[in-house]
Amino acid sequence: MKLKINPNNVEFMISAMDVSQYPGENKNEIALSGRSNVGKSSFINAVVGRKNIARTSSKPGKTVNLNFYNVDDQFLMVDVPGYGYAKQSKKDRQKWGELIESYLTEREELQVVVQLIDLRHKPTGDDVLMYDFLKHLDLPVIVICTKSDKIAKSKIDKHLKIVRETMEVEPEDIVIDFSSVDKKNLPKVHEALSKFV
């Protein structure tokens, strides 16, 4: 099934600080997880075909709530606060942990987590921990390796292998190299997401 999205029918819904603020849409949800500044906002914009539906920021750690987007009344995308940002206070990190854990463990609408990894670098300990946590919860994961336009084409396969091996990606989880600049592999991303809509 090909995912068809009307870019004009995509809207930001709410920035939720706790469960009481989650939308009651009863639509399937696709969550996005990744380190601060891995390119989650750019990924959302590319997937839905809108330039500024998700605000990009040069300041890592800007997203501290769960940001919900209604995608063409088909499903919701949920931008999860970025992990691994050292300058957050201990209190903020604790709040982040509680918010994420309650969403990932209790949200019935959640169908899949898209974990974004910067393809230029070996996955960090935080990347591995998050993937392991998601698998512990028996959640399907799509691993999107961002910023592939910054790597020579001849080296992409090598970098993808490093990601797979470092994170010990399970065979059923798909890994896709992607660039929000040249939209490389956008059809592959749409196809992967369509299975969970």
Buried (B, 14 or more C-beta within 10 A) or exposed (E): EEBEBEEEEBBBBBEBEEEEEBBEBEBBBBBBBBBBBBBBBBBBBBBBBBEEBBEBEEEBBBBBBBBBBBBBEBBBBBBBBBBBBEEBEEEBBEBBEEBBEEBBEEBEBBBBBBBBBBBEBEBBEBBEEBBEBBBEEEBBBBBBBBBBBEBEEEEBEEBBEBBBEBBEBEEEBBBBBBBBBEBBBBEBBBBBBBEBB
